[in-house]
Amino acid sequence: MLHWGIVGTGAIASDFAAALSRSERCCAVDVVSSSPRKAQAFAKRFGLYGYAESLDEMLANPAVDAIYIATPHAAHRNQALASIAAGKHVLCEKPLTLDAASSECVIDAARRRGVFLMEGYMYRCHPLMREVLTRLADGIIGRIHHLKAQFGFDASGDRSGRLFDLALGGGSLLDVGGYPVSFARLLAGLVADLPFAEPLRMRGDLVFGPTGVDERALADLTFASGFTARVESAIAYDIGTAAVVYGDDGRLTVANPWLPGGQRDGLETSFSVFRSGRAPETVVVRTSESIYAIEAALVADTLPGTEAPWPAMSWADTLGNMRVLDRWRAGSDGSRSMADLREGSSHSRH
């Protein structure tokens, strides 16, 4: 049984704690928040052994094996570094940090300390993704050549809260843009027989709101293999959550690959296959645990290894993804559009 300490008491931390309360591999034993009162209420709600009044106090708790970081993006770097220095394994919500340089700093620290570290793109841990990849590799729609993927919702309202706060790492790119980008890189790797691949060219466009964060973003990626992707993210526009993979013989559609089943405690999800001259096929994927429990169990099952197995996010995968997000965000210097960015055909390997 892997014992977890949770950093943060928001919605995602609550989902994680609820999932672990039903897990056979993991359990939450400690929590820390921005105030002891919040931590105490969280611990009582989910039946934890106790709560900590500071991160240092929780990191000193010998009962805690691993740390789950579920705070606003801007806090991730320092909280991850402190957890690693204390010898704790770390699962950190995406994005790992605000940019590639700081992500590399955290990864280097985990490498030196010899602890597990994973960026929490939970969809990469779910059996749905492995089934999709297996079917595509088997040629269910022929050779794949294009992806269209969105992750966006309208949370604008009065534009309060972390999503619209630059100081907290707000904006659509950092909050949800990494999902379609990571899927595009994963599929490009499948085409090239690699764990993932990096775009040879990229053109991006950003739409900014009154608080200064990007509220919608669109990018076109081209890979050395010829595979292309159009990816889109939004926090003030309900653009949906679908991903469509196009191949020579048809298309594969996933209604919500980022949250399989459309709910955090869902145990059933599916994807659809459309091929010319054949009836549509629906492939159903069922699990016995919810997505956060699956993600936490993957960490437990990987130990004493320090990196997650494919198709979950390895360290090189995280760095590649953050570099793409950095490039995409570089279009914010007034031009709105990014110039083509070429880095040769350097495909990262595990």
Secondary structure per residue as TSV (DSSP state, phi and psi in degrees):
chain	resnum	aa	ss	phi	psi
A	1	M	-	360.0	124.3
A	2	L	E	-93.0	125.8
A	3	H	E	-97.7	126.1
A	4	W	E	-109.2	143.5
A	5	G	E	-108.1	137.2
A	6	I	E	-110.0	128.7
A	7	V	E	-103.7	110.0
A	8	G	-	112.9	152.6
A	9	T	-	-134.1	24.3
A	10	G	S	-80.6	-163.7
A	11	A	H	-62.3	-43.9
A	12	I	H	-68.8	-40.5
A	13	A	H	-61.0	-37.7
A	14	S	H	-65.9	-42.2
A	15	D	H	-61.9	-41.2
A	16	F	H	-64.6	-47.1
A	17	A	H	-62.7	-40.8
A	18	A	H	-63.3	-41.3
A	19	A	H	-64.9	-41.6
A	20	L	H	-69.7	-23.1
A	21	S	T	-66.6	-16.6
A	22	R	T	-113.2	8.9
A	23	S	-	-87.7	146.5
A	24	E	S	-93.8	-9.9
A	25	R	S	-109.3	-21.5
A	26	C	E	-140.3	154.7
A	27	C	E	-149.4	149.2
A	28	A	E	-90.8	133.0
A	29	V	E	-123.7	-13.9
A	30	D	E	-152.5	156.8
A	31	V	E	-150.8	148.0
A	32	V	E	-135.2	146.8
A	33	S	-	-138.3	-174.1
A	34	S	S	-70.9	-14.5
A	35	S	S	-147.3	144.7
A	36	P	H	-57.7	-33.4
A	37	R	H	-61.5	-44.6
A	38	K	H	-64.5	-41.7
A	39	A	H	-64.3	-42.1
A	40	Q	H	-63.3	-43.5
A	41	A	H	-64.7	-39.0
A	42	F	H	-63.5	-46.7
A	43	A	H	-60.2	-41.3
A	44	K	H	-66.7	-41.9
A	45	R	H	-60.7	-40.7
A	46	F	H	-106.1	8.9
A	47	G	T	67.9	35.3
A	48	L	-	-76.4	158.1
A	49	Y	S	-63.5	-33.7
A	50	G	-	-171.6	-171.5
A	51	Y	-	-141.7	160.5
A	52	A	-	-113.3	150.8
A	53	E	S	-90.3	-10.1
A	54	S	S	-154.0	161.1
A	55	L	H	-62.7	-40.6
A	56	D	H	-58.9	-39.8
A	57	E	H	-64.0	-41.9
A	58	M	H	-68.9	-38.6
A	59	L	H	-67.5	-22.0
A	60	A	T	-85.0	-5.3
A	61	N	-	-77.3	113.6
A	62	P	T	-68.2	-14.8
A	63	A	T	-77.6	-13.4
A	64	V	-	-92.9	120.0
A	65	D	-	-93.5	-37.7
A	66	A	E	-138.1	152.9
A	67	I	E	-116.0	132.6
A	68	Y	E	-108.8	118.1
A	69	I	E	-99.4	117.1
A	70	A	-	-132.4	43.8
A	71	T	S	-104.4	173.1
A	72	P	-	-55.8	151.6
A	73	H	G	-52.1	-40.5
A	74	A	G	-64.0	-19.7
A	75	A	G	-89.7	-12.9
A	76	H	H	-59.2	-46.6
A	77	R	H	-56.3	-55.6
A	78	N	H	-67.8	-36.5
A	79	Q	H	-68.6	-38.4
A	80	A	H	-67.0	-43.3
A	81	L	H	-62.9	-40.7
A	82	A	H	-65.3	-40.5
A	83	S	H	-66.0	-42.0
A	84	I	H	-64.5	-44.3
A	85	A	H	-59.5	-29.9
A	86	A	T	-82.6	-0.1
A	87	G	T	81.9	17.6
A	88	K	-	-92.6	146.2
A	89	H	E	-74.0	150.4
A	90	V	E	-131.8	127.9
A	91	L	E	-115.5	113.9
A	92	C	E	-115.0	129.2
A	93	E	E	-55.9	150.1
A	94	K	S	-72.0	150.6
A	95	P	S	-74.3	153.4
A	96	L	S	-55.7	-44.7
A	97	T	S	-145.4	-170.5
A	98	L	S	-82.4	-16.2
A	99	D	S	-158.4	171.1
A	100	A	H	-65.4	-37.9
A	101	A	H	-61.7	-44.5
A	102	S	H	-73.7	-30.2
A	103	S	H	-64.0	-40.4
A	104	E	H	-63.2	-35.9
A	105	C	H	-62.5	-44.4
A	106	V	H	-66.6	-43.2
A	107	I	H	-63.6	-42.4
A	108	D	H	-60.9	-38.2
A	109	A	H	-65.0	-42.0
A	110	A	H	-65.4	-37.5
A	111	R	H	-63.6	-45.5
A	112	R	H	-66.8	-37.6
A	113	R	H	-82.6	-18.8
A	114	G	T	74.9	33.7
A	115	V	-	-112.2	160.4
A	116	F	-	-72.8	141.3
A	117	L	E	-145.9	130.7
A	118	M	E	-144.1	137.7
A	119	E	E	-79.4	132.5
A	120	G	E	-83.1	58.8
A	121	Y	-	-81.2	88.2
A	122	M	G	-64.7	-26.9
A	123	Y	G	-62.4	-26.9
A	124	R	G	-70.4	-16.9
A	125	C	G	-93.9	-12.2
A	126	H	S	-82.7	143.4
A	127	P	H	-57.3	-24.6
A	128	L	H	-55.6	-45.6
A	129	M	H	-66.4	-40.0
A	130	R	H	-65.5	-37.2
A	131	E	H	-67.2	-42.6
A	132	V	H	-59.4	-47.6
A	133	L	H	-64.1	-40.0
A	134	T	H	-62.7	-46.6
A	135	R	H	-63.8	-41.2
A	136	L	H	-66.5	-41.4
A	137	A	H	-63.9	-30.7
A	138	D	T	-78.6	-3.1
A	139	G	T	84.7	28.9
A	140	I	T	-61.1	-28.2
A	141	I	T	-123.5	26.1
A	142	G	S	74.3	-162.9
A	143	R	S	-68.7	128.4
A	144	I	E	-83.5	145.5
A	145	H	E	-136.0	-11.2
A	146	H	E	-155.9	147.8
A	147	L	E	-127.3	137.0
A	148	K	E	-121.6	119.2
A	149	A	E	-141.1	136.0
A	150	Q	E	-128.2	151.0
A	151	F	E	-146.3	104.6
A	152	G	E	-158.2	152.6
A	153	F	E	-152.4	166.6
A	154	D	E	-107.0	103.2
A	155	A	-	-115.6	20.2
A	156	S	-	-62.3	-59.8
A	157	G	T	46.5	-121.6
A	158	D	T	-95.4	10.1
A	159	R	-	56.2	41.7
A	160	S	-	-103.0	165.0
A	161	G	S	96.4	173.3
A	162	R	G	-63.0	-32.6
A	163	L	G	-60.4	-27.8
A	164	F	G	-112.0	17.0
A	165	D	-	-111.6	112.0
A	166	L	G	-58.6	-38.6
A	167	A	G	-65.0	-24.5
A	168	L	G	-98.9	10.6
A	169	G	T	79.1	33.4
A	170	G	-	-70.5	174.1
A	171	G	S	113.7	157.5
A	172	S	H	-72.2	-33.9
A	173	L	I	-58.6	-52.8
A	174	L	I	-73.8	-30.4
A	175	D	I	-78.9	-48.1
A	176	V	I	-132.7	-11.0
A	177	G	I	-63.1	-29.0
A	178	G	H	-65.8	-23.8
A	179	Y	H	-64.5	-59.9
A	180	P	H	-63.5	-33.2
A	181	V	H	-63.5	-45.1
A	182	S	H	-64.9	-34.5
A	183	F	H	-69.8	-40.7
A	184	A	H	-60.5	-44.3
A	185	R	H	-67.0	-34.9
A	186	L	H	-65.3	-46.0
A	187	L	H	-68.5	-36.9
A	188	A	H	-62.2	-35.4
A	189	G	H	-66.0	-38.2
A	190	L	H	-60.1	-42.2
A	191	V	H	-63.1	-39.4
A	192	A	T	-92.7	7.3
A	193	D	T	58.9	45.4
A	194	L	S	-131.7	161.6
A	195	P	S	-60.7	-33.9
A	196	F	-	-166.6	168.4
A	197	A	-	-140.3	156.6
A	198	E	-	-103.7	145.6
A	199	P	-	-67.6	138.9
A	200	L	S	-79.2	-38.0
A	201	R	E	-135.0	151.6
A	202	M	E	-149.8	136.0
A	203	R	E	-131.0	123.4
A	204	G	E	-125.6	160.1
A	205	D	E	-140.8	139.5
A	206	L	E	-126.0	142.6
A	207	V	E	-117.7	119.7
A	208	F	E	-99.2	148.6
A	209	G	-	-103.3	-177.4
A	210	P	T	-65.5	-20.7
A	211	T	T	-89.5	-3.0
A	212	G	S	96.0	-4.8
A	213	V	S	-90.8	156.9
A	214	D	E	-74.1	123.4
A	215	E	E	-96.9	-16.6
A	216	R	E	-154.2	143.8
A	217	A	E	-145.2	143.4
A	218	L	E	-136.5	138.1
A	219	A	E	-144.6	147.3
A	220	D	E	-113.8	126.2
A	221	L	E	-114.4	138.9
A	222	T	E	-126.2	130.6
A	223	F	-	-107.8	160.6
A	224	A	T	-59.5	-30.0
A	225	S	T	-71.8	-13.4
A	226	G	S	101.2	-11.9
A	227	F	-	-64.7	140.3
A	228	T	E	-128.5	161.0
A	229	A	E	-148.7	141.3
A	230	R	E	-114.1	118.7
A	231	V	E	-121.5	146.9
A	232	E	E	-145.5	142.7
A	233	S	E	-136.8	155.6
A	234	A	E	-161.3	147.5
A	235	I	S	-123.2	-3.2
A	236	A	E	-129.0	12.4
A	237	Y	E	-140.9	131.0
A	238	D	E	-84.7	81.2
A	239	I	E	-92.9	-5.6
A	240	G	E	94.7	-174.9
A	241	T	-	-132.8	18.0
A	242	A	-	-84.0	155.1
A	243	A	E	-131.6	131.5
A	244	V	E	-125.0	124.3
A	245	V	E	-104.5	126.9
A	246	Y	E	-106.2	133.5
A	247	G	E	-127.5	176.3
A	248	D	T	-61.7	-28.0
A	249	D	T	-111.8	9.4
A	250	G	E	154.4	-157.0
A	251	R	E	-143.1	153.2
A	252	L	E	-119.7	129.0
A	253	T	E	-121.7	132.0
A	254	V	E	-119.7	121.3
A	255	A	S	-64.5	-38.4
A	256	N	-	-152.8	81.7
A	257	P	S	-67.8	-24.6
A	258	W	S	-73.9	-31.2
A	259	L	S	-134.1	81.1
A	260	P	G	-52.0	129.3
A	261	G	G	88.4	-10.2
A	262	G	G	79.8	2.8
A	263	Q	S	-150.0	149.8
A	264	R	T	-68.7	-23.2
A	265	D	T	-108.1	15.2
A	266	G	-	-69.6	141.3
A	267	L	-	-111.4	3.7
A	268	E	E	-141.9	134.7
A	269	T	E	-146.1	178.4
A	270	S	E	-161.3	167.6
A	271	F	E	-139.6	162.0
A	272	S	E	-120.9	146.5
A	273	V	E	-122.4	130.0
A	274	F	E	-123.1	120.8
A	275	R	E	-130.0	142.4
A	276	S	T	-58.9	129.6
A	277	G	T	79.2	5.9
A	278	R	S	-130.5	152.4
A	279	A	-	-66.8	143.9
A	280	P	-	-57.6	145.7
A	281	E	E	-118.6	133.8
A	282	T	E	-110.6	126.1
A	283	V	E	-106.0	119.1
A	284	V	E	-98.2	134.8
A	285	V	E	-120.3	121.3
A	286	R	E	-114.0	145.6
A	287	T	-	-130.8	162.3
A	288	S	S	-96.5	-9.1
A	289	E	S	-133.2	157.3
A	290	S	-	-75.2	169.1
A	291	I	H	-63.6	-38.3
A	292	Y	H	-69.8	-34.3
A	293	A	H	-67.6	-37.7
A	294	I	H	-63.1	-43.2
A	295	E	H	-63.4	-46.3
A	296	A	H	-64.9	-38.6
A	297	A	H	-65.2	-34.8
A	298	L	H	-61.0	-40.6
A	299	V	H	-60.7	-48.9
A	300	A	H	-59.5	-40.9
A	301	D	H	-73.4	-22.8
A	302	T	H	-80.3	-31.4
A	303	L	T	-59.2	141.7
A	304	P	T	-85.8	13.4
A	305	G	-	-63.0	158.9
A	306	T	S	-108.2	-11.8
A	307	E	S	-126.1	145.4
A	308	A	-	-71.9	147.8
A	309	P	-	-76.3	151.9
A	310	W	T	-60.2	140.7
A	311	P	T	-94.8	13.5
A	312	A	S	-66.7	170.7
A	313	M	-	-79.6	112.9
A	314	S	-	-79.8	173.8
A	315	W	H	-65.7	-43.5
A	316	A	H	-63.9	-35.8
A	317	D	H	-64.7	-45.0
A	318	T	H	-59.5	-45.8
A	319	L	H	-63.6	-42.1
A	320	G	H	-62.1	-41.5
A	321	N	H	-65.6	-43.2
A	322	M	H	-64.6	-34.6
A	323	R	H	-66.9	-37.5
A	324	V	H	-65.2	-43.2
A	325	L	H	-63.2	-37.5
A	326	D	H	-61.2	-44.1
A	327	R	H	-64.3	-43.5
A	328	W	H	-60.3	-45.8
A	329	R	H	-68.4	-22.7
A	330	A	G	-62.6	-14.6
A	331	G	G	-74.6	2.3
A	332	S	G	-85.7	9.3
A	333	D	T	-88.0	23.9
A	334	G	T	110.3	-22.3
A	335	S	T	-84.9	-19.4
A	336	R	S	70.9	-30.1
A	337	S	B	-115.2	142.5
A	338	M	-	-92.7	143.2
A	339	A	-	-72.3	160.2
A	340	D	-	-60.1	134.7
A	341	L	-	-115.2	119.0
A	342	R	-	-111.8	132.5
A	343	E	-	-134.6	29.7
A	344	G	T	68.7	-165.6
A	345	S	T	-105.3	48.6
A	346	S	-	-82.0	95.5
A	347	H	-	-91.6	125.9
A	348	S	-	-75.4	145.8
A	349	R	-	-123.6	159.2
A	350	H	-	-69.2	360.0
